[in-house]
Amino acid sequence: LLQCYSCQALHGGESCDRVQSCVHGHRFCKAVVSHGNTGSGPLTTYSAWCADTCQPFSRTVEGTLMTLTCCQSALCNLPPWQDSQGTGAGSPLGSPTMVTTLLLSLLPGLQAVGS
């Protein structure tokens, strides 16, 4: 069975270390990254889980960019700011362009959060 990271609403820079063994029929690891501005500055959050279906998207809702990514290899839905730390998390099966676009879209926000 597939294993995915499973975390809810982590803030940018926080590690996701909960591993979930997906139930039969759940063939995807999903991850949602939202990046927006709040009254106290930029805010990036990350959630991840197992899913039976997955349709990647990226759209802005009320000033918040929400990006959903899908992958099908073990532990492939790590937050973009977290290193795989030797877990053997391969590159996502799916659209490398989507992942690259996601990472590039987060760079300005991550630099702001880190400063």
Backbone as JSON Lines, residues from 0, in Angstrom:
{"i":0,"aa":"L","n":[0.84,-1.21,0.0],"ca":[0.0,0.0,0.0],"c":[0.87,1.25,0.0]}
{"i":1,"aa":"L","n":[0.35,2.28,-0.61],"ca":[1.06,3.56,-0.71],"c":[1.14,4.23,0.66]}
{"i":2,"aa":"Q","n":[2.25,4.89,0.92],"ca":[2.4,5.72,2.12],"c":[2.56,7.16,1.69]}
{"i":3,"aa":"C","n":[1.85,8.06,2.39],"ca":[1.92,9.5,2.11],"c":[2.14,10.24,3.42]}
{"i":4,"aa":"Y","n":[2.68,11.44,3.32],"ca":[2.7,12.32,4.48],"c":[1.29,12.81,4.71]}
{"i":5,"aa":"S","n":[0.93,13.0,5.98],"ca":[-0.41,13.45,6.33],"c":[-0.31,14.55,7.39]}
{"i":6,"aa":"C","n":[-0.57,15.77,6.98],"ca":[-0.47,16.92,7.88],"c":[-1.56,17.92,7.53]}
{"i":7,"aa":"Q","n":[-2.01,18.67,8.52],"ca":[-3.05,19.66,8.29],"c":[-2.57,21.05,8.67]}
{"i":8,"aa":"A","n":[-2.63,21.96,7.74],"ca":[-2.41,23.4,7.96],"c":[-1.09,23.71,8.68]}
{"i":9,"aa":"L","n":[0.0,23.07,8.23],"ca":[1.32,23.45,8.75],"c":[1.66,24.83,8.23]}
{"i":10,"aa":"H","n":[2.39,25.58,9.01],"ca":[2.86,26.89,8.56],"c":[4.18,26.72,7.82]}
{"i":11,"aa":"G","n":[4.48,27.64,6.91],"ca":[5.7,27.58,6.11],"c":[6.92,27.34,6.98]}
{"i":12,"aa":"G","n":[7.71,26.34,6.64],"ca":[8.91,26.03,7.39],"c":[8.72,24.91,8.4]}
{"i":13,"aa":"E","n":[7.48,24.61,8.8],"ca":[7.24,23.52,9.75],"c":[7.38,22.18,9.03]}
{"i":14,"aa":"S","n":[7.87,21.18,9.76],"ca":[8.08,19.86,9.16],"c":[6.83,19.0,9.26]}
{"i":15,"aa":"C","n":[6.6,18.23,8.21],"ca":[5.53,17.23,8.23],"c":[6.19,15.88,8.46]}
{"i":16,"aa":"D","n":[5.93,15.26,9.6],"ca":[6.6,13.99,9.9],"c":[5.61,12.85,10.18]}
{"i":17,"aa":"R","n":[4.32,13.09,9.95],"ca":[3.33,12.03,10.15],"c":[3.14,11.27,8.84]}
{"i":18,"aa":"V","n":[3.4,9.96,8.88],"ca":[3.27,9.11,7.7],"c":[1.98,8.31,7.83]}
{"i":19,"aa":"Q","n":[1.21,8.29,6.76],"ca":[-0.07,7.58,6.74],"c":[0.01,6.45,5.72]}
{"i":20,"aa":"S","n":[-0.4,5.25,6.11],"ca":[-0.54,4.16,5.15],"c":[-1.92,4.28,4.53]}
{"i":21,"aa":"C","n":[-1.96,4.48,3.23],"ca":[-3.24,4.73,2.56],"c":[-4.08,3.46,2.53]}
{"i":22,"aa":"V","n":[-5.39,3.64,2.61],"ca":[-6.3,2.51,2.52],"c":[-6.34,2.01,1.08]}
{"i":23,"aa":"H","n":[-6.8,0.79,0.9],"ca":[-6.88,0.19,-0.44],"c":[-7.69,1.09,-1.37]}
{"i":24,"aa":"G","n":[-7.17,1.3,-2.55],"ca":[-7.87,2.14,-3.53],"c":[-7.41,3.59,-3.53]}
{"i":25,"aa":"H","n":[-6.72,4.0,-2.48],"ca":[-6.16,5.36,-2.46],"c":[-4.77,5.29,-3.09]}
{"i":26,"aa":"R","n":[-4.67,5.78,-4.32],"ca":[-3.45,5.63,-5.11],"c":[-2.67,6.92,-5.25]}
{"i":27,"aa":"F","n":[-3.12,7.99,-4.61],"ca":[-2.47,9.29,-4.75],"c":[-2.09,9.87,-3.4]}
{"i":28,"aa":"C","n":[-0.98,10.59,-3.38],"ca":[-0.65,11.48,-2.27],"c":[-0.98,12.89,-2.77]}
{"i":29,"aa":"K","n":[-1.75,13.63,-1.97],"ca":[-2.12,15.01,-2.33],"c":[-1.4,15.97,-1.4]}
{"i":30,"aa":"A","n":[-1.17,17.16,-1.92],"ca":[-0.62,18.23,-1.09],"c":[-1.24,19.55,-1.55]}
{"i":31,"aa":"V","n":[-1.65,20.36,-0.6],"ca":[-2.18,21.69,-0.91],"c":[-1.29,22.71,-0.22]}
{"i":32,"aa":"V","n":[-0.78,23.65,-0.99],"ca":[-0.02,24.77,-0.45],"c":[-0.82,26.02,-0.73]}
{"i":33,"aa":"S","n":[-1.07,26.81,0.32],"ca":[-1.74,28.1,0.12],"c":[-0.78,29.2,0.54]}
{"i":34,"aa":"H","n":[-0.76,30.25,-0.26],"ca":[0.16,31.35,0.01],"c":[-0.62,32.65,-0.16]}
{"i":35,"aa":"G","n":[-0.71,33.4,0.93],"ca":[-1.44,34.67,0.86],"c":[-0.89,35.65,1.87]}
{"i":36,"aa":"N","n":[-1.48,36.82,1.9],"ca":[-1.06,37.84,2.84],"c":[-2.13,38.02,3.91]}
{"i":37,"aa":"T","n":[-1.68,38.16,5.15],"ca":[-2.58,38.42,6.26],"c":[-2.24,39.8,6.81]}
{"i":38,"aa":"G","n":[-2.97,40.23,7.8],"ca":[-2.7,41.52,8.42],"c":[-1.3,41.59,9.02]}
{"i":39,"aa":"S","n":[-0.75,40.43,9.39],"ca":[0.58,40.41,10.0],"c":[1.66,39.97,9.02]}
{"i":40,"aa":"G","n":[1.35,39.93,7.73],"ca":[2.36,39.58,6.73],"c":[1.98,38.34,5.95]}
{"i":41,"aa":"P","n":[2.92,37.87,5.11],"ca":[2.62,36.7,4.26],"c":[2.45,35.44,5.1]}
{"i":42,"aa":"L","n":[1.56,34.57,4.65],"ca":[1.31,33.31,5.34],"c":[1.26,32.19,4.31]}
{"i":43,"aa":"T","n":[2.05,31.15,4.55],"ca":[2.04,29.96,3.71],"c":[1.65,28.78,4.57]}
{"i":44,"aa":"T","n":[0.69,27.99,4.13],"ca":[0.3,26.78,4.86],"c":[0.36,25.58,3.92]}
{"i":45,"aa":"Y","n":[0.46,24.4,4.54],"ca":[0.63,23.15,3.79],"c":[-0.22,22.07,4.44]}
{"i":46,"aa":"S","n":[-0.95,21.32,3.64],"ca":[-1.69,20.16,4.11],"c":[-1.43,19.0,3.15]}
{"i":47,"aa":"A","n":[-1.45,17.77,3.66],"ca":[-1.17,16.61,2.82],"c":[-1.97,15.41,3.31]}
{"i":48,"aa":"W","n":[-2.31,14.51,2.38],"ca":[-3.07,13.32,2.74],"c":[-3.12,12.34,1.58]}
{"i":49,"aa":"C","n":[-3.67,11.13,1.84],"ca":[-3.91,10.11,0.82],"c":[-5.25,10.41,0.13]}
{"i":50,"aa":"A","n":[-5.37,9.98,-1.13],"ca":[-6.62,10.2,-1.84],"c":[-6.83,9.13,-2.91]}
{"i":51,"aa":"D","n":[-8.1,8.88,-3.24],"ca":[-8.4,7.91,-4.29],"c":[-8.36,8.55,-5.67]}
{"i":52,"aa":"T","n":[-8.63,9.84,-5.75],"ca":[-8.54,10.57,-7.02],"c":[-7.79,11.87,-6.76]}
{"i":53,"aa":"C","n":[-7.26,12.44,-7.81],"ca":[-6.54,13.7,-7.63],"c":[-6.51,14.46,-8.95]}
{"i":54,"aa":"Q","n":[-6.85,15.73,-8.88],"ca":[-6.85,16.61,-10.05],"c":[-6.04,17.85,-9.67]}
{"i":55,"aa":"P","n":[-4.79,17.96,-10.15],"ca":[-3.96,19.11,-9.75],"c":[-4.55,20.43,-10.24]}
{"i":56,"aa":"F","n":[-4.38,21.47,-9.45],"ca":[-4.81,22.8,-9.88],"c":[-4.0,23.86,-9.17]}
{"i":57,"aa":"S","n":[-4.06,25.05,-9.71],"ca":[-3.45,26.21,-9.07],"c":[-4.35,27.39,-9.39]}
{"i":58,"aa":"R","n":[-4.88,28.04,-8.34],"ca":[-5.74,29.19,-8.58],"c":[-5.68,30.14,-7.39]}
{"i":59,"aa":"T","n":[-6.01,31.36,-7.66],"ca":[-6.02,32.37,-6.62],"c":[-7.46,32.62,-6.18]}
{"i":60,"aa":"V","n":[-7.69,32.5,-4.87],"ca":[-9.01,32.72,-4.3],"c":[-8.89,33.83,-3.26]}
{"i":61,"aa":"E","n":[-9.55,34.95,-3.49],"ca":[-9.53,36.08,-2.56],"c":[-8.1,36.45,-2.15]}
{"i":62,"aa":"G","n":[-7.2,36.52,-3.14],"ca":[-5.83,36.94,-2.88],"c":[-4.91,35.86,-2.35]}
{"i":63,"aa":"T","n":[-5.42,34.65,-2.18],"ca":[-4.6,33.53,-1.7],"c":[-4.39,32.54,-2.84]}
{"i":64,"aa":"L","n":[-3.12,32.28,-3.17],"ca":[-2.79,31.29,-4.2],"c":[-2.87,29.91,-3.58]}
{"i":65,"aa":"M","n":[-3.73,29.06,-4.12],"ca":[-3.86,27.68,-3.64],"c":[-3.4,26.75,-4.75]}
{"i":66,"aa":"T","n":[-2.48,25.85,-4.42],"ca":[-1.95,24.9,-5.39],"c":[-2.1,23.49,-4.85]}
{"i":67,"aa":"L","n":[-2.77,22.64,-5.61],"ca":[-2.94,21.24,-5.25],"c":[-2.06,20.41,-6.17]}
{"i":68,"aa":"T","n":[-1.19,19.58,-5.59],"ca":[-0.34,18.7,-6.39],"c":[-0.68,17.25,-6.06]}
{"i":69,"aa":"C","n":[-0.41,16.38,-7.01],"ca":[-0.7,14.95,-6.88],"c":[0.56,14.17,-7.23]}
{"i":70,"aa":"C","n":[0.79,13.07,-6.55],"ca":[1.91,12.2,-6.9],"c":[1.55,10.78,-6.48]}
{"i":71,"aa":"Q","n":[2.29,9.81,-6.99],"ca":[1.93,8.41,-6.77],"c":[3.09,7.54,-6.31]}
{"i":72,"aa":"S","n":[4.14,8.14,-5.77],"ca":[5.23,7.34,-5.22],"c":[5.27,7.53,-3.71]}
{"i":73,"aa":"A","n":[5.93,6.62,-3.03],"ca":[5.95,6.62,-1.57],"c":[6.49,7.93,-1.01]}
{"i":74,"aa":"L","n":[5.76,8.52,-0.1],"ca":[6.18,9.73,0.64],"c":[6.61,10.86,-0.3]}
{"i":75,"aa":"C","n":[5.86,11.04,-1.37],"ca":[6.23,12.03,-2.38],"c":[5.63,13.41,-2.12]}
{"i":76,"aa":"N","n":[4.74,13.52,-1.12],"ca":[4.03,14.79,-0.91],"c":[4.59,15.59,0.27]}
{"i":77,"aa":"L","n":[5.9,15.68,0.3],"ca":[6.61,16.44,1.33],"c":[6.43,17.94,1.07]}
{"i":78,"aa":"P","n":[6.38,18.76,2.12],"ca":[6.31,20.21,1.88],"c":[7.5,20.66,1.03]}
{"i":79,"aa":"P","n":[7.3,21.64,0.15],"ca":[8.39,22.06,-0.74],"c":[9.61,22.6,-0.02]}
{"i":80,"aa":"W","n":[9.45,23.05,1.22],"ca":[10.59,23.61,1.97],"c":[11.28,22.57,2.83]}
{"i":81,"aa":"Q","n":[10.79,21.33,2.84],"ca":[11.34,20.29,3.7],"c":[12.18,19.33,2.87]}
{"i":82,"aa":"D","n":[13.4,19.05,3.3],"ca":[14.25,18.08,2.6],"c":[13.71,16.68,2.85]}
{"i":83,"aa":"S","n":[13.98,15.78,1.92],"ca":[13.48,14.41,2.05],"c":[14.21,13.66,3.16]}
{"i":84,"aa":"Q","n":[15.35,14.14,3.61],"ca":[16.11,13.56,4.73],"c":[16.36,12.07,4.54]}
{"i":85,"aa":"G","n":[16.65,11.68,3.29],"ca":[17.01,10.29,3.04],"c":[15.87,9.32,3.16]}
{"i":86,"aa":"T","n":[14.62,9.76,3.05],"ca":[13.5,8.85,3.18],"c":[13.25,8.08,1.9]}
{"i":87,"aa":"G","n":[14.0,8.38,0.84],"ca":[13.78,7.72,-0.43],"c":[12.59,8.29,-1.18]}
{"i":88,"aa":"A","n":[12.15,9.46,-0.8],"ca":[11.02,10.09,-1.5],"c":[11.47,10.5,-2.88]}
{"i":89,"aa":"G","n":[11.0,9.79,-3.87],"ca":[11.39,10.08,-5.25],"c":[10.67,11.3,-5.77]}
{"i":90,"aa":"S","n":[11.01,11.67,-6.98],"ca":[10.31,12.81,-7.57],"c":[8.88,12.38,-7.88]}
{"i":91,"aa":"P","n":[7.95,13.3,-7.82],"ca":[6.54,12.95,-8.03],"c":[6.32,12.41,-9.44]}
{"i":92,"aa":"L","n":[5.47,11.39,-9.52],"ca":[5.0,10.95,-10.82],"c":[3.89,11.92,-11.17]}
{"i":93,"aa":"G","n":[3.88,12.42,-12.32],"ca":[2.89,13.44,-12.63],"c":[3.6,14.51,-13.39]}
{"i":94,"aa":"S","n":[3.24,15.73,-13.15],"ca":[3.78,16.81,-13.94],"c":[4.95,17.49,-13.24]}
{"i":95,"aa":"P","n":[6.19,17.25,-13.7],"ca":[7.32,17.97,-13.11],"c":[7.17,19.47,-13.29]}
{"i":96,"aa":"T","n":[6.53,19.87,-14.38],"ca":[6.33,21.3,-14.61],"c":[5.47,21.89,-13.5]}
{"i":97,"aa":"M","n":[4.45,21.16,-13.07],"ca":[3.56,21.63,-12.0],"c":[4.36,21.84,-10.72]}
{"i":98,"aa":"V","n":[5.21,20.88,-10.39],"ca":[6.02,20.98,-9.17],"c":[6.99,22.16,-9.28]}
{"i":99,"aa":"T","n":[7.63,22.3,-10.42],"ca":[8.56,23.41,-10.63],"c":[7.84,24.74,-10.51]}
{"i":100,"aa":"T","n":[6.67,24.83,-11.12],"ca":[5.88,26.06,-11.05],"c":[5.51,26.37,-9.61]}
{"i":101,"aa":"L","n":[5.12,25.34,-8.86],"ca":[4.76,25.52,-7.46],"c":[5.95,26.06,-6.67]}
{"i":102,"aa":"L","n":[7.11,25.43,-6.84],"ca":[8.29,25.86,-6.09],"c":[8.68,27.28,-6.45]}
{"i":103,"aa":"L","n":[8.65,27.6,-7.74],"ca":[9.02,28.95,-8.16],"c":[8.03,29.98,-7.63]}
{"i":104,"aa":"S","n":[6.75,29.61,-7.57],"ca":[5.75,30.56,-7.09],"c":[5.91,30.8,-5.59]}
{"i":105,"aa":"L","n":[6.49,29.84,-4.87],"ca":[6.64,29.99,-3.42],"c":[7.92,30.7,-3.01]}
{"i":106,"aa":"L","n":[8.91,30.76,-3.9],"ca":[10.2,31.34,-3.53],"c":[10.1,32.74,-2.93]}
{"i":107,"aa":"P","n":[9.4,33.68,-3.55],"ca":[9.35,35.02,-2.94],"c":[8.74,34.99,-1.54]}
{"i":108,"aa":"G","n":[7.7,34.19,-1.35],"ca":[7.06,34.11,-0.04],"c":[7.95,33.46,0.99]}
{"i":109,"aa":"L","n":[8.66,32.41,0.59],"ca":[9.54,31.73,1.53],"c":[10.69,32.63,1.95]}
{"i":110,"aa":"Q","n":[11.2,33.42,1.03],"ca":[12.27,34.34,1.39],"c":[11.76,35.39,2.37]}
{"i":111,"aa":"A","n":[10.52,35.83,2.17],"ca":[9.94,36.83,3.08],"c":[9.72,36.22,4.46]}
{"i":112,"aa":"V","n":[9.24,34.96,4.51],"ca":[9.0,34.3,5.78],"c":[10.31,34.07,6.52]}
{"i":113,"aa":"G","n":[11.37,33.73,5.77],"ca":[12.66,33.43,6.39],"c":[13.41,34.65,6.87]}
{"i":114,"aa":"S","n":[12.99,35.84,6.48],"ca":[13.76,37.03,6.86],"c":[13.23,37.68,8.12]}
